[in-house]
Amino acid sequence: MPIGSTIKRTIICTLILCALTVLMCLGCKIEEDLDSSVEVATQSKPTVSSPDVVKNLSSPVASQTAIPFPTLVPLTSTIPIVSKEESLSTVEVVKLLKPSVVHIASGSVSMDIFNQPVPRTGVGSGLMLDLEGRILTNNHVISSAQLVTVTLGDGRSYSASLVGADPVTDLAVIQINAAQLVPARLGNSSEIEVGEDVIAVGHALGLKGGPTVSKGVVSAVNRTIAVNSQSSMVDLIQTDASINPGNSGGPLVNMEGEVIGINTAIINDSNGIGFAINIDDAKAIVGQLIEFGVVNRGFIGISPFDVTDSIRDKINLPVAEGVIIAGIVSGYPADLSGLEVEDVIIKLGEVNISNSGDLSKYLIDHPPGSEVVVTFYRDGSLGMVELTLASARQ
């Protein structure tokens, strides 16, 4: 073999060996870099404190370990988890409550100016309270009635007797003697939330064929409305559910089928703003009506009148709100303590009295025999007297 060929072959082999050596070194470097990258990615993977959250993640997202996870809300947070299973559909609520809502017809006879009898009738709704046949309704539905007839959802009709009534809260309890009754389930108005769905059920306009159902929301709570110049109704539920004449005494129901209020008023020309007595207040009144026939509330012995701008200017009153004494009942606490007509009550005990509604609520919560300090204005000067509440029934 020629010497030139041998030298050429030797050079080629040497170059090949050098190339292989370089490639092997590069391979080791690449492997080392890859190992470092994996280690960094593994260290950067965040830890999630709740294993339940990890289980709820889909597998594609969970596999991308090199991408940081977003901040997740733990399952133990204060954000409520709503269970739709607790709520019923409107149809289900109506089916549940319909057997407990009754139609009430009241009748009376009065004499006209010619001494001729004039029959008067009225209609309303009621709510079955128990298996004893006690029914809760509005006082104005049955007040002055000489005959009250109750018609159940299945068409049976019975004459009703009066158990007790309270004009101040516009509540009354009547009773029928019947079997196979379906009492309603009463809820807690303290759990009411503004914006929640509600259903009003009642015999609107006295129409035949069963109760009328309307749906709306709780528009507001703790509303006060003036019944007249001397009294107000307090702590009412406001709703946009349609409440028409005849609905009075019917229930306002949540979507769990629980009664949270008793429909009692609608303001004329108010685009359907309705009100209901909250069921917690109604329960307290019902208990007294069943036991005593009346509400055994404390009594000061005054005719209250809400302070108006004109009254405030006339008597030089330094406060904007309060209850002015328009009259005093002789022999009752106000009279015995030295209070006078035109005194303006602004506080009972530690409770501010802004209107006659506040006064009524205070007296419901404080039975006869309770001692109270009355803070009032007289001729622009502040005064205080102590008295003991009497019973309105004595």
Secondary structure, DSSP 8 states (H G I E B T S, - for coil): --HHHHHHHHHHHHHHHHHHHHHHHHHHHHHHHHHHHHHHHHHH----S-HHHHHHS-HHHHH-TTS-------TTSSS----GGGS--HHHHHHHHGGGEEEEEEEEEEE-TTS-EEEEEEEEEEEE-STT-EEEEEHHHHTT-SEEEEE-TTS-EEE-EEEEEETTTTEEEEE---SS-----B--GGG--TT-EEEEEE-GGG-SSS-EEEEEEEEEEEEEEEEETTEEEEEEEEE-S---TT-TT-EEEETTS-EEEEEEEE-TTSSS-EEEEEHHHHHHHHHHHHHHSS---EE--EEEEE--HHHHHHTT-SSS--EEEEEE-TTSHHHHHT--TT-EEEEETTEE--SHHHHHHHHHHS-TT-EEEEEEEETTEEEEEEEE-EETT-
